[in-house]
Amino acid sequence: QVHLVESGGGLVQPGGSLRLSCAASGFFFSSYAMSWYRQAPGKERELVATITSTGESTNYADSVKGRFTISRDNVKNTVYLQMNSLKLEDTAVYYCKVRVLPWNYWGQGTQVTVSS
């Protein structure tokens, strides 16, 4: 059974940093691309970053390029999102996602609040 558990969210001031983690189980982690999404209040869920199964390639939303870094550890079955230079508009619930055909699997989310 696929299981994703996010952690690392919290309250941070503008300009601060956080590192999110997503621990995965129930599937062959190193064979699958992983993604981070976020959903702010009243907004649709949006893709933040994606990393290929080997970690060789990454993609980012324009809004986070140069500030966020996605990475993975295929030994620990964990994907990370390093978030630097956080802005007020980064406030959202952050989710990790994997597509194991035919389904998309999501974690429960972790809240990130950027506030002064």
C-alpha positions in Angstrom: 0.0 0.0 0.0 1.4 3.4 -1.0 2.0 5.7 1.9 3.4 9.2 1.9 4.1 11.2 5.0 5.1 14.9 4.9 6.9 16.7 7.7 8.9 19.8 8.3 6.3 22.5 7.9 5.8 25.4 10.3 5.8 29.1 10.9 8.6 31.1 9.4 9.3 34.8 8.8 9.6 36.2 5.3 13.1 35.5 4.0 13.4 32.4 6.1 13.9 28.8 5.2 12.3 25.5 5.8 13.0 21.9 4.6 10.1 19.7 3.9 10.4 15.9 3.9 8.2 13.2 2.4 8.8 9.7 3.6 7.5 7.1 1.1 6.6 3.4 1.5 4.6 0.7 -0.3 6.2 1.0 -3.7 9.6 0.8 -5.4 10.5 4.4 -4.6 13.6 4.7 -6.8 11.6 3.8 -9.9 9.2 6.8 -9.7 9.2 10.5 -10.2 8.1 12.5 -7.2 6.4 15.9 -7.0 5.6 18.5 -4.5 2.3 20.5 -4.8 0.8 23.2 -2.6 -2.6 24.6 -2.0 -3.2 28.0 -0.5 -6.6 28.9 1.1 -9.2 29.6 -1.6 -6.9 28.5 -4.4 -6.4 25.4 -6.5 -3.6 23.0 -5.8 -0.6 23.8 -7.9 2.5 22.0 -8.9 5.7 23.3 -7.2 8.5 20.9 -8.2 9.1 17.5 -9.8 12.1 15.2 -9.7 12.8 12.2 -11.9 13.3 8.8 -10.4 17.1 9.0 -10.4 17.2 12.7 -9.4 19.0 13.7 -12.5 16.3 16.1 -13.7 14.1 18.6 -11.9 11.4 21.1 -12.8 10.0 24.0 -10.9 7.1 26.4 -11.0 8.2 29.8 -12.1 7.1 31.2 -8.8 9.7 29.2 -6.9 12.6 28.9 -9.3 15.8 30.0 -7.7 14.4 29.7 -4.2 13.2 26.1 -3.8 15.2 22.9 -4.4 13.7 19.4 -4.7 16.0 16.4 -4.0 15.6 12.8 -3.1 17.4 10.0 -1.2 16.6 6.7 -2.8 18.2 4.8 0.1 16.0 6.5 2.6 12.9 6.6 0.3 12.5 10.3 1.0 12.0 13.3 -1.1 12.8 16.8 0.1 11.9 20.4 -0.7 14.4 23.0 0.5 12.6 26.3 0.6 14.7 29.5 0.9 13.8 33.2 0.7 10.3 32.4 1.7 7.6 34.9 0.8 4.1 35.6 2.3 2.6 34.0 -0.9 4.3 30.7 -0.2 1.9 30.1 2.6 0.0 26.9 1.8 -0.4 23.3 2.7 2.4 21.3 0.9 1.8 17.8 -0.4 4.0 15.2 -2.0 2.6 13.1 -4.8 3.5 10.0 -6.7 1.8 8.5 -9.7 1.8 4.7 -9.5 -0.4 3.8 -12.4 -3.3 4.0 -12.5 -3.6 6.2 -9.4 -2.1 9.4 -8.0 -1.2 9.1 -4.3 -1.0 12.0 -2.0 0.3 12.6 1.5 -1.7 14.3 4.2 0.1 17.6 3.7 2.2 19.8 5.9 1.3 23.5 6.7 3.8 26.2 5.8 2.9 29.6 7.1 5.1 32.6 6.2 4.3 35.6 8.4 5.9 38.4 10.1 
